[in-house]
Every structure is written in C-alpha cells, then in structure tokens.
Amino acid sequence: MLTPFKFKDFLHPRPTPSGIDVDCKLKHFAIITYAINAKRFAGLFPSRFQLNSVIINGEQKGLVSVVPFMDVDFTSAVYPFPVFTMGKPTIEFIL
C-alpha cells in the first residue's frame, strides 16, 4: 500500500526577500487550455522545441494555455515602492 503524501512534509520556509523580489497576491487566477490545429504553429518555434500535442478525433492538436489573473497589491518586497493593481493575461505554448 502506498503511503499518502502529507502537505506539511513538503513545505519549505519562505526565503527572505532580496534584490528585485516582489510581493503580490493573485486574484481571479485561471488556466484555460485550448487544443488548436497543430499545423497553425508550423515555423513559429525554433526546431529544437517541439509543441506538445494530443490527437482528438484523429487530428493532431497543439496545446495553448491562456492564464488570466489580477496582480493585487504588487510592490517591491525589499524597497519602498508604490503599490499597483493590474490585470495580466499571459499566453503560453505548451512545449
């Protein structure tokens, strides 16, 4: 029988901020993944990278994720700095 993992066994103490570290909370975080015709990505990436893909209904689909979220109280974790709130959509190709 497998021993169940305990979350507390994998926690690490938070490091002391330094340099350009920032502190912020995220709000409305989501990961949305689309399966798109893999041929549309031809020539988009250097040859050393290969797009992860899946076969859906016999057709190869490339995976693209959109990650929208809000940075809430974004500021320097080290130095006095203004506090910002901003939306930040991110598009990621799954390679």
Gaussian input, Z-matrix of N, CA and C with variables (Angstrom, degrees):
# hf/3-21g

backbone

0 1
 N
 C     1     B1
 C     2     B2     1     A1
 N     3     B3     2     A2     1     D1
 C     4     B4     3     A3     2     D2
 C     5     B5     4     A4     3     D3
 N     6     B6     5     A5     4     D4
 C     7     B7     6     A6     5     D5
 C     8     B8     7     A7     6     D6
 N     9     B9     8     A8     7     D7
 C    10    B10     9     A9     8     D8
 C    11    B11    10    A10     9     D9
 N    12    B12    11    A11    10    D10
 C    13    B13    12    A12    11    D11
 C    14    B14    13    A13    12    D12
 N    15    B15    14    A14    13    D13
 C    16    B16    15    A15    14    D14
 C    17    B17    16    A16    15    D15
 N    18    B18    17    A17    16    D16
 C    19    B19    18    A18    17    D17
 C    20    B20    19    A19    18    D18
 N    21    B21    20    A20    19    D19
 C    22    B22    21    A21    20    D20
 C    23    B23    22    A22    21    D21
 N    24    B24    23    A23    22    D22
 C    25    B25    24    A24    23    D23
 C    26    B26    25    A25    24    D24
 N    27    B27    26    A26    25    D25
 C    28    B28    27    A27    26    D26
 C    29    B29    28    A28    27    D27
 N    30    B30    29    A29    28    D28
 C    31    B31    30    A30    29    D29
 C    32    B32    31    A31    30    D30
 N    33    B33    32    A32    31    D31
 C    34    B34    33    A33    32    D32
 C    35    B35    34    A34    33    D33
 N    36    B36    35    A35    34    D34
 C    37    B37    36    A36    35    D35
 C    38    B38    37    A37    36    D36
 N    39    B39    38    A38    37    D37
 C    40    B40    39    A39    38    D38
 C    41    B41    40    A40    39    D39
 N    42    B42    41    A41    40    D40
 C    43    B43    42    A42    41    D41
 C    44    B44    43    A43    42    D42
 N    45    B45    44    A44    43    D43
 C    46    B46    45    A45    44    D44
 C    47    B47    46    A46    45    D45
 N    48    B48    47    A47    46    D46
 C    49    B49    48    A48    47    D47
 C    50    B50    49    A49    48    D48
 N    51    B51    50    A50    49    D49
 C    52    B52    51    A51    50    D50
 C    53    B53    52    A52    51    D51
 N    54    B54    53    A53    52    D52
 C    55    B55    54    A54    53    D53
 C    56    B56    55    A55    54    D54
 N    57    B57    56    A56    55    D55
 C    58    B58    57    A57    56    D56
 C    59    B59    58    A58    57    D57
 N    60    B60    59    A59    58    D58
 C    61    B61    60    A60    59    D59
 C    62    B62    61    A61    60    D60
 N    63    B63    62    A62    61    D61
 C    64    B64    63    A63    62    D62
 C    65    B65    64    A64    63    D63
 N    66    B66    65    A65    64    D64
 C    67    B67    66    A66    65    D65
 C    68    B68    67    A67    66    D66
 N    69    B69    68    A68    67    D67
 C    70    B70    69    A69    68    D68
 C    71    B71    70    A70    69    D69
 N    72    B72    71    A71    70    D70
 C    73    B73    72    A72    71    D71
 C    74    B74    73    A73    72    D72
 N    75    B75    74    A74    73    D73
 C    76    B76    75    A75    74    D74
 C    77    B77    76    A76    75    D75
 N    78    B78    77    A77    76    D76
 C    79    B79    78    A78    77    D77
 C    80    B80    79    A79    78    D78
 N    81    B81    80    A80    79    D79
 C    82    B82    81    A81    80    D80
 C    83    B83    82    A82    81    D81
 N    84    B84    83    A83    82    D82
 C    85    B85    84    A84    83    D83
 C    86    B86    85    A85    84    D84
 N    87    B87    86    A86    85    D85
 C    88    B88    87    A87    86    D86
 C    89    B89    88    A88    87    D87
 N    90    B90    89    A89    88    D88
 C    91    B91    90    A90    89    D89
 C    92    B92    91    A91    90    D90
 N    93    B93    92    A92    91    D91
 C    94    B94    93    A93    92    D92
 C    95    B95    94    A94    93    D93
 N    96    B96    95    A95    94    D94
 C    97    B97    96    A96    95    D95
 C    98    B98    97    A97    96    D96
 N    99    B99    98    A98    97    D97
 C   100   B100    99    A99    98    D98
 C   101   B101   100   A100    99    D99
 N   102   B102   101   A101   100   D100
 C   103   B103   102   A102   101   D101
 C   104   B104   103   A103   102   D102
 N   105   B105   104   A104   103   D103
 C   106   B106   105   A105   104   D104
 C   107   B107   106   A106   105   D105
 N   108   B108   107   A107   106   D106
 C   109   B109   108   A108   107   D107
 C   110   B110   109   A109   108   D108
 N   111   B111   110   A110   109   D109
 C   112   B112   111   A111   110   D110
 C   113   B113   112   A112   111   D111
 N   114   B114   113   A113   112   D112
 C   115   B115   114   A114   113   D113
 C   116   B116   115   A115   114   D114
 N   117   B117   116   A116   115   D115
 C   118   B118   117   A117   116   D116
 C   119   B119   118   A118   117   D117
 N   120   B120   119   A119   118   D118
 C   121   B121   120   A120   119   D119
 C   122   B122   121   A121   120   D120
 N   123   B123   122   A122   121   D121
 C   124   B124   123   A123   122   D122
 C   125   B125   124   A124   123   D123
 N   126   B126   125   A125   124   D124
 C   127   B127   126   A126   125   D125
 C   128   B128   127   A127   126   D126
 N   129   B129   128   A128   127   D127
 C   130   B130   129   A129   128   D128
 C   131   B131   130   A130   129   D129
 N   132   B132   131   A131   130   D130
 C   133   B133   132   A132   131   D131
 C   134   B134   133   A133   132   D132
 N   135   B135   134   A134   133   D133
 C   136   B136   135   A135   134   D134
 C   137   B137   136   A136   135   D135
 N   138   B138   137   A137   136   D136
 C   139   B139   138   A138   137   D137
 C   140   B140   139   A139   138   D138
 N   141   B141   140   A140   139   D139
 C   142   B142   141   A141   140   D140
 C   143   B143   142   A142   141   D141
 N   144   B144   143   A143   142   D142
 C   145   B145   144   A144   143   D143
 C   146   B146   145   A145   144   D144
 N   147   B147   146   A146   145   D145
 C   148   B148   147   A147   146   D146
 C   149   B149   148   A148   147   D147
 N   150   B150   149   A149   148   D148
 C   151   B151   150   A150   149   D149
 C   152   B152   151   A151   150   D150
 N   153   B153   152   A152   151   D151
 C   154   B154   153   A153   152   D152
 C   155   B155   154   A154   153   D153
 N   156   B156   155   A155   154   D154
 C   157   B157   156   A156   155   D155
 C   158   B158   157   A157   156   D156
 N   159   B159   158   A158   157   D157
 C   160   B160   159   A159   158   D158
 C   161   B161   160   A160   159   D159
 N   162   B162   161   A161   160   D160
 C   163   B163   162   A162   161   D161
 C   164   B164   163   A163   162   D162
 N   165   B165   164   A164   163   D163
 C   166   B166   165   A165   164   D164
 C   167   B167   166   A166   165   D165
 N   168   B168   167   A167   166   D166
 C   169   B169   168   A168   167   D167
 C   170   B170   169   A169   168   D168
 N   171   B171   170   A170   169   D169
 C   172   B172   171   A171   170   D170
 C   173   B173   172   A172   171   D171
 N   174   B174   173   A173   172   D172
 C   175   B175   174   A174   173   D173
 C   176   B176   175   A175   174   D174
 N   177   B177   176   A176   175   D175
 C   178   B178   177   A177   176   D176
 C   179   B179   178   A178   177   D177
 N   180   B180   179   A179   178   D178
 C   181   B181   180   A180   179   D179
 C   182   B182   181   A181   180   D180
 N   183   B183   182   A182   181   D181
 C   184   B184   183   A183   182   D182
 C   185   B185   184   A184   183   D183
 N   186   B186   185   A185   184   D184
 C   187   B187   186   A186   185   D185
 C   188   B188   187   A187   186   D186
 N   189   B189   188   A188   187   D187
 C   190   B190   189   A189   188   D188
 C   191   B191   190   A190   189   D189
 N   192   B192   191   A191   190   D190
 C   193   B193   192   A192   191   D191
 C   194   B194   193   A193   192   D192
 N   195   B195   194   A194   193   D193
 C   196   B196   195   A195   194   D194
 C   197   B197   196   A196   195   D195
 N   198   B198   197   A197   196   D196
 C   199   B199   198   A198   197   D197
 C   200   B200   199   A199   198   D198
 N   201   B201   200   A200   199   D199
 C   202   B202   201   A201   200   D200
 C   203   B203   202   A202   201   D201
 N   204   B204   203   A203   202   D202
 C   205   B205   204   A204   203   D203
 C   206   B206   205   A205   204   D204
 N   207   B207   206   A206   205   D205
 C   208   B208   207   A207   206   D206
 C   209   B209   208   A208   207   D207
 N   210   B210   209   A209   208   D208
 C   211   B211   210   A210   209   D209
 C   212   B212   211   A211   210   D210
 N   213   B213   212   A212   211   D211
 C   214   B214   213   A213   212   D212
 C   215   B215   214   A214   213   D213
 N   216   B216   215   A215   214   D214
 C   217   B217   216   A216   215   D215
 C   218   B218   217   A217   216   D216
 N   219   B219   218   A218   217   D217
 C   220   B220   219   A219   218   D218
 C   221   B221   220   A220   219   D219
 N   222   B222   221   A221   220   D220
 C   223   B223   222   A222   221   D221
 C   224   B224   223   A223   222   D222
 N   225   B225   224   A224   223   D223
 C   226   B226   225   A225   224   D224
 C   227   B227   226   A226   225   D225
 N   228   B228   227   A227   226   D226
 C   229   B229   228   A228   227   D227
 C   230   B230   229   A229   228   D228
 N   231   B231   230   A230   229   D229
 C   232   B232   231   A231   230   D230
 C   233   B233   232   A232   231   D231
 N   234   B234   233   A233   232   D232
 C   235   B235   234   A234   233   D233
 C   236   B236   235   A235   234   D234
 N   237   B237   236   A236   235   D235
 C   238   B238   237   A237   236   D236
 C   239   B239   238   A238   237   D237
 N   240   B240   239   A239   238   D238
 C   241   B241   240   A240   239   D239
 C   242   B242   241   A241   240   D240
 N   243   B243   242   A242   241   D241
 C   244   B244   243   A243   242   D242
 C   245   B245   244   A244   243   D243
 N   246   B246   245   A245   244   D244
 C   247   B247   246   A246   245   D245
 C   248   B248   247   A247   246   D246
 N   249   B249   248   A248   247   D247
 C   250   B250   249   A249   248   D248
 C   251   B251   250   A250   249   D249
 N   252   B252   251   A251   250   D250
 C   253   B253   252   A252   251   D251
 C   254   B254   253   A253   252   D252
 N   255   B255   254   A254   253   D253
 C   256   B256   255   A255   254   D254
 C   257   B257   256   A256   255   D255
 N   258   B258   257   A257   256   D256
 C   259   B259   258   A258   257   D257
 C   260   B260   259   A259   258   D258
 N   261   B261   260   A260   259   D259
 C   262   B262   261   A261   260   D260
 C   263   B263   262   A262   261   D261
 N   264   B264   263   A263   262   D262
 C   265   B265   264   A264   263   D263
 C   266   B266   265   A265   264   D264
 N   267   B267   266   A266   265   D265
 C   268   B268   267   A267   266   D266
 C   269   B269   268   A268   267   D267
 N   270   B270   269   A269   268   D268
 C   271   B271   270   A270   269   D269
 C   272   B272   271   A271   270   D270
 N   273   B273   272   A272   271   D271
 C   274   B274   273   A273   272   D272
 C   275   B275   274   A274   273   D273
 N   276   B276   275   A275   274   D274
 C   277   B277   276   A276   275   D275
 C   278   B278   277   A277   276   D276
 N   279   B279   278   A278   277   D277
 C   280   B280   279   A279   278   D278
 C   281   B281   280   A280   279   D279
 N   282   B282   281   A281   280   D280
 C   283   B283   282   A282   281   D281
 C   284   B284   283   A283   282   D282

   B1=1.4590
   B2=1.5151
   B3=1.3159
   B4=1.4553
   B5=1.5215
   B6=1.3166
   B7=1.4552
   B8=1.5279
   B9=1.3191
   B10=1.4732
   B11=1.5284
   B12=1.3342
   B13=1.4595
   B14=1.5214
   B15=1.2977
   B16=1.4624
   B17=1.5235
   B18=1.3152
   B19=1.4642
   B20=1.5204
   B21=1.3295
   B22=1.4655
   B23=1.5242
   B24=1.3395
   B25=1.4615
   B26=1.5245
   B27=1.3254
   B28=1.4602
   B29=1.5262
   B30=1.3134
   B31=1.4591
   B32=1.5219
   B33=1.3147
   B34=1.4604
   B35=1.5170
   B36=1.3210
   B37=1.4676
   B38=1.5218
   B39=1.3099
   B40=1.4577
   B41=1.5293
   B42=1.3443
   B43=1.4681
   B44=1.5235
   B45=1.3073
   B46=1.4591
   B47=1.5297
   B48=1.3412
   B49=1.4607
   B50=1.5285
   B51=1.3312
   B52=1.4670
   B53=1.5198
   B54=1.3110
   B55=1.4701
   B56=1.5073
   B57=1.3381
   B58=1.4633
   B59=1.5280
   B60=1.3210
   B61=1.4664
   B62=1.5241
   B63=1.3188
   B64=1.4641
   B65=1.5205
   B66=1.3123
   B67=1.4521
   B68=1.5190
   B69=1.3181
   B70=1.4633
   B71=1.5186
   B72=1.2962
   B73=1.4581
   B74=1.5293
   B75=1.3230
   B76=1.4558
   B77=1.5206
   B78=1.3243
   B79=1.4603
   B80=1.5287
   B81=1.2895
   B82=1.4680
   B83=1.5232
   B84=1.3183
   B85=1.4604
   B86=1.5229
   B87=1.3227
   B88=1.4683
   B89=1.5238
   B90=1.3106
   B91=1.4614
   B92=1.5245
   B93=1.3320
   B94=1.4604
   B95=1.5249
   B96=1.3267
   B97=1.4637
   B98=1.5189
   B99=1.3391
   B100=1.4630
   B101=1.5260
   B102=1.3229
   B103=1.4634
   B104=1.5269
   B105=1.3303
   B106=1.4659
   B107=1.5257
   B108=1.3067
   B109=1.4593
   B110=1.5281
   B111=1.3322
   B112=1.4684
   B113=1.5301
   B114=1.3227
   B115=1.4716
   B116=1.5246
   B117=1.3075
   B118=1.4728
   B119=1.5242
   B120=1.3464
   B121=1.4544
   B122=1.5238
   B123=1.3320
   B124=1.4721
   B125=1.5305
   B126=1.3457
   B127=1.4618
   B128=1.5146
   B129=1.3062
   B130=1.4643
   B131=1.5224
   B132=1.3428
   B133=1.4549
   B134=1.5232
   B135=1.3386
   B136=1.4693
   B137=1.5318
   B138=1.3205
   B139=1.4668
   B140=1.5259
   B141=1.3335
   B142=1.4704
   B143=1.5265
   B144=1.3349
   B145=1.4614
   B146=1.5152
   B147=1.3144
   B148=1.4559
   B149=1.5184
   B150=1.3127
   B151=1.4527
   B152=1.5270
   B153=1.3210
   B154=1.4642
   B155=1.5182
   B156=1.2984
   B157=1.4534
   B158=1.5283
   B159=1.3068
   B160=1.4582
   B161=1.5243
   B162=1.3097
   B163=1.4641
   B164=1.5275
   B165=1.3298
   B166=1.4653
   B167=1.5192
   B168=1.3157
   B169=1.4722
   B170=1.5233
   B171=1.3323
   B172=1.4582
   B173=1.5187
   B174=1.3176
   B175=1.4671
   B176=1.5298
   B177=1.3483
   B178=1.4602
   B179=1.5322
   B180=1.3272
   B181=1.4717
   B182=1.5241
   B183=1.3303
   B184=1.4538
   B185=1.5213
   B186=1.3245
   B187=1.4629
   B188=1.5240
   B189=1.3210
   B190=1.4589
   B191=1.5234
   B192=1.3440
   B193=1.4643
   B194=1.5164
   B195=1.3081
   B196=1.4609
   B197=1.5197
   B198=1.3362
   B199=1.4595
   B200=1.5379
   B201=1.3359
   B202=1.4537
   B203=1.5309
   B204=1.3241
   B205=1.4564
   B206=1.5205
   B207=1.3198
   B208=1.4657
   B209=1.5209
   B210=1.3370
   B211=1.4614
   B212=1.5262
   B213=1.3128
   B214=1.4635
   B215=1.5249
   B216=1.2661
   B217=1.4670
   B218=1.5390
   B219=1.3358
   B220=1.4695
   B221=1.5347
   B222=1.3232
   B223=1.4554
   B224=1.5256
   B225=1.3147
   B226=1.4625
   B227=1.5248
   B228=1.3267
   B229=1.4588
   B230=1.5198
   B231=1.3430
   B232=1.4583
   B233=1.5291
   B234=1.3310
   B235=1.4646
   B236=1.5265
   B237=1.3499
   B238=1.4653
   B239=1.5325
   B240=1.3134
   B241=1.4568
   B242=1.5190
   B243=1.3449
   B244=1.4713
   B245=1.5327
   B246=1.3177
   B247=1.4638
   B248=1.5238
   B249=1.3331
   B250=1.4523
   B251=1.5213
   B252=1.3335
   B253=1.4585
   B254=1.5101
   B255=1.3337
   B256=1.4654
   B257=1.5202
   B258=1.3134
   B259=1.4541
   B260=1.5186
   B261=1.3153
   B262=1.4573
   B263=1.5254
   B264=1.3362
   B265=1.4613
   B266=1.5251
   B267=1.2932
   B268=1.4555
   B269=1.5238
   B270=1.3362
   B271=1.4581
   B272=1.5236
   B273=1.3196
   B274=1.4521
   B275=1.5205
   B276=1.3195
   B277=1.4552
   B278=1.5164
   B279=1.2976
   B280=1.4581
   B281=1.5150
   B282=1.3384
   B283=1.4611
   B284=1.5004
   A1=109.54
   A2=115.62
   A3=120.70
   A4=111.13
   A5=115.54
   A6=120.26
   A7=108.66
   A8=118.57
   A9=119.26
   A10=111.14
   A11=115.33
   A12=120.78
   A13=109.71
   A14=116.00
   A15=122.59
   A16=107.89
   A17=116.00
   A18=120.79
   A19=111.69
   A20=117.27
   A21=121.48
   A22=112.76
   A23=117.64
   A24=121.06
   A25=112.88
   A26=116.83
   A27=120.59
   A28=112.89
   A29=117.39
   A30=120.83
   A31=110.67
   A32=115.89
   A33=121.97
   A34=108.09
   A35=118.43
   A36=118.77
   A37=110.35
   A38=115.28
   A39=120.42
   A40=109.19
   A41=118.43
   A42=119.69
   A43=111.41
   A44=116.18
   A45=121.25
   A46=108.79
   A47=118.49
   A48=120.37
   A49=111.38
   A50=114.77
   A51=120.40
   A52=109.24
   A53=116.33
   A54=121.95
   A55=113.68
   A56=115.62
   A57=120.37
   A58=112.40
   A59=117.87
   A60=121.02
   A61=110.21
   A62=115.44
   A63=120.79
   A64=109.36
   A65=114.66
   A66=121.93
   A67=107.23
   A68=116.97
   A69=119.65
   A70=109.69
   A71=114.46
   A72=121.02
   A73=107.51
   A74=116.67
   A75=121.28
   A76=109.10
   A77=115.05
   A78=121.38
   A79=107.56
   A80=118.01
   A81=123.87
   A82=111.60
   A83=117.54
   A84=123.04
   A85=109.74
   A86=116.46
   A87=120.83
   A88=109.22
   A89=116.65
   A90=121.75
   A91=106.28
   A92=115.87
   A93=122.04
   A94=106.78
   A95=117.73
   A96=120.97
   A97=109.70
   A98=114.62
   A99=122.20
   A100=109.23
   A101=116.73
   A102=122.87
   A103=106.38
   A104=116.59
   A105=122.55
   A106=108.93
   A107=117.50
   A108=121.76
   A109=109.52
   A110=117.04
   A111=122.56
   A112=112.18
   A113=118.52
   A114=121.50
   A115=111.92
   A116=117.76
   A117=121.37
   A118=111.82
   A119=117.54
   A120=121.47
   A121=112.90
   A122=117.37
   A123=121.16
   A124=110.28
   A125=116.01
   A126=121.52
   A127=114.59
   A128=117.63
   A129=120.91
   A130=112.58
   A131=116.71
   A132=121.45
   A133=110.44
   A134=117.63
   A135=119.83
   A136=109.68
   A137=116.56
   A138=121.14
   A139=113.68
   A140=118.60
   A141=119.41
   A142=112.94
   A143=117.09
   A144=121.26
   A145=109.48
   A146=115.43
   A147=119.81
   A148=108.32
   A149=115.82
   A150=121.97
   A151=109.54
   A152=116.74
   A153=119.77
   A154=107.89
   A155=115.97
   A156=118.86
   A157=109.85
   A158=114.11
   A159=122.19
   A160=107.53
   A161=116.55
   A162=121.39
   A163=107.39
   A164=115.73
   A165=121.71
   A166=107.25
   A167=116.49
   A168=122.05
   A169=111.64
   A170=116.70
   A171=121.65
   A172=114.90
   A173=119.17
   A174=122.57
   A175=109.87
   A176=115.92
   A177=120.43
   A178=109.72
   A179=115.51
   A180=121.54
   A181=109.21
   A182=116.85
   A183=122.35
   A184=109.42
   A185=116.88
   A186=120.89
   A187=110.72
   A188=116.04
   A189=123.25
   A190=107.33
   A191=116.32
   A192=120.08
   A193=110.22
   A194=115.47
   A195=122.98
   A196=105.67
   A197=116.18
   A198=120.65
   A199=108.95
   A200=117.30
   A201=119.72
   A202=111.02
   A203=116.29
   A204=120.61
   A205=109.40
   A206=115.46
   A207=122.39
   A208=108.15
   A209=116.15
   A210=120.66
   A211=106.05
   A212=116.67
   A213=121.23
   A214=107.53
   A215=118.43
   A216=127.03
   A217=113.28
   A218=116.47
   A219=123.51
   A220=109.10
   A221=117.08
   A222=121.30
   A223=109.94
   A224=116.46
   A225=120.64
   A226=109.45
   A227=115.74
   A228=119.97
   A229=111.16
   A230=116.72
   A231=120.72
   A232=112.48
   A233=116.16
   A234=121.16
   A235=110.96
   A236=117.37
   A237=119.43
   A238=108.67
   A239=117.45
   A240=121.52
   A241=108.14
   A242=118.81
   A243=119.56
   A244=111.15
   A245=115.74
   A246=122.15
   A247=108.15
   A248=116.88
   A249=122.01
   A250=110.70
   A251=115.53
   A252=123.07
   A253=106.32
   A254=117.38
   A255=119.33
   A256=110.52
   A257=115.37
   A258=121.03
   A259=108.96
   A260=116.55
   A261=118.97
   A262=109.69
   A263=117.58
   A264=118.47
   A265=109.64
   A266=117.56
   A267=122.99
   A268=107.87
   A269=116.42
   A270=120.98
   A271=107.29
   A272=116.46
   A273=121.56
   A274=110.12
   A275=115.75
   A276=121.22
   A277=106.92
   A278=117.75
   A279=121.44
   A280=107.82
   A281=115.10
   A282=121.27
   A283=110.96
   D1=139.32
   D2=179.24
   D3=-77.66
   D4=141.83
   D5=176.33
   D6=-81.76
   D7=126.94
   D8=-179.46
   D9=-67.03
   D10=143.59
   D11=176.32
   D12=-73.29
   D13=144.84
   D14=174.49
   D15=-113.01
   D16=127.06
   D17=-177.74
   D18=-54.73
   D19=-41.59
   D20=-177.53
   D21=-62.05
   D22=-24.10
   D23=179.96
   D24=-74.06
   D25=-12.49
   D26=-177.02
   D27=-114.58
   D28=4.07
   D29=178.33
   D30=-77.99
   D31=143.35
   D32=176.74
   D33=-121.58
   D34=149.45
   D35=176.89
   D36=-64.44
   D37=144.43
   D38=-179.91
   D39=-68.23
   D40=128.60
   D41=-179.97
   D42=-69.38
   D43=155.78
   D44=176.67
   D45=-71.78
   D46=127.90
   D47=-179.43
   D48=-62.94
   D49=148.23
   D50=177.11
   D51=-154.84
   D52=166.76
   D53=174.13
   D54=57.30
   D55=-121.92
   D56=-176.01
   D57=-100.92
   D58=22.04
   D59=178.01
   D60=-61.03
   D61=143.92
   D62=177.40
   D63=-119.99
   D64=163.71
   D65=178.54
   D66=-128.30
   D67=127.02
   D68=175.49
   D69=-163.22
   D70=158.58
   D71=174.40
   D72=-105.21
   D73=153.82
   D74=176.73
   D75=-107.66
   D76=144.49
   D77=-179.41
   D78=-133.84
   D79=145.61
   D80=178.90
   D81=57.97
   D82=41.03
   D83=-179.32
   D84=-77.71
   D85=132.62
   D86=177.26
   D87=-146.77
   D88=149.53
   D89=171.70
   D90=-118.06
   D91=117.37
   D92=-178.44
   D93=-117.58
   D94=120.63
   D95=-177.43
   D96=-113.53
   D97=130.70
   D98=178.98
   D99=-110.26
   D100=145.80
   D101=172.14
   D102=-103.93
   D103=115.52
   D104=-174.16
   D105=-120.55
   D106=148.36
   D107=178.48
   D108=-48.10
   D109=118.30
   D110=-174.42
   D111=-61.41
   D112=-27.53
   D113=-180.00
   D114=-62.90
   D115=-25.37
   D116=-179.84
   D117=-66.46
   D118=-17.82
   D119=-178.88
   D120=-94.51
   D121=-1.20
   D122=-177.18
   D123=-56.30
   D124=128.58
   D125=178.02
   D126=79.84
   D127=0.22
   D128=-177.14
   D129=-82.20
   D130=-30.48
   D131=-176.08
   D132=-116.25
   D133=150.78
   D134=173.22
   D135=-58.03
   D136=151.36
   D137=-174.40
   D138=-61.21
   D139=-22.55
   D140=-179.82
   D141=-72.82
   D142=-12.17
   D143=177.19
   D144=-104.19
   D145=141.20
   D146=176.75
   D147=-124.97
   D148=128.21
   D149=-179.64
   D150=-68.36
   D151=130.49
   D152=172.92
   D153=-68.51
   D154=139.94
   D155=-178.21
   D156=-142.94
   D157=165.92
   D158=176.87
   D159=-133.12
   D160=157.26
   D161=176.27
   D162=-100.29
   D163=121.22
   D164=178.50
   D165=-125.22
   D166=121.52
   D167=-177.61
   D168=51.62
   D169=40.61
   D170=177.56
   D171=77.11
   D172=5.14
   D173=-178.66
   D174=-116.95
   D175=135.96
   D176=179.87
   D177=-76.67
   D178=127.08
   D179=-179.16
   D180=-120.57
   D181=134.03
   D182=173.98
   D183=-86.05
   D184=149.14
   D185=-177.52
   D186=-101.76
   D187=127.62
   D188=177.58
   D189=-127.87
   D190=130.02
   D191=178.95
   D192=-111.38
   D193=139.93
   D194=172.86
   D195=-111.91
   D196=131.14
   D197=-176.42
   D198=-125.00
   D199=89.31
   D200=177.10
   D201=-86.39
   D202=143.63
   D203=174.66
   D204=-165.01
   D205=167.52
   D206=175.28
   D207=-111.36
   D208=129.15
   D209=168.80
   D210=-82.17
   D211=121.93
   D212=179.45
   D213=-111.22
   D214=134.51
   D215=-179.06
   D216=50.89
   D217=45.12
   D218=178.46
   D219=-68.17
   D220=122.81
   D221=-179.69
   D222=-158.78
   D223=169.78
   D224=175.56
   D225=-68.44
   D226=138.63
   D227=178.03
   D228=-86.16
   D229=-5.46
   D230=-173.58
   D231=-119.48
   D232=-45.44
   D233=-171.77
   D234=-111.38
   D235=155.81
   D236=172.91
   D237=-59.87
   D238=130.09
   D239=-173.98
   D240=-158.24
   D241=147.72
   D242=176.59
   D243=-59.73
   D244=157.75
   D245=179.18
   D246=-105.30
   D247=132.25
   D248=-177.43
   D249=-122.52
   D250=151.02
   D251=168.28
   D252=-123.59
   D253=127.81
   D254=-176.03
   D255=-152.93
   D256=148.38
   D257=173.22
   D258=-81.03
   D259=148.64
   D260=-177.48
   D261=-147.48
   D262=92.07
   D263=174.58
   D264=-80.38
   D265=141.95
   D266=179.44
   D267=-131.16
   D268=135.91
   D269=175.16
   D270=-112.46
   D271=129.51
   D272=-177.63
   D273=-126.36
   D274=131.34
   D275=172.60
   D276=-90.86
   D277=132.67
   D278=-176.64
   D279=-88.89
   D280=104.36
   D281=-177.32
   D282=-105.52

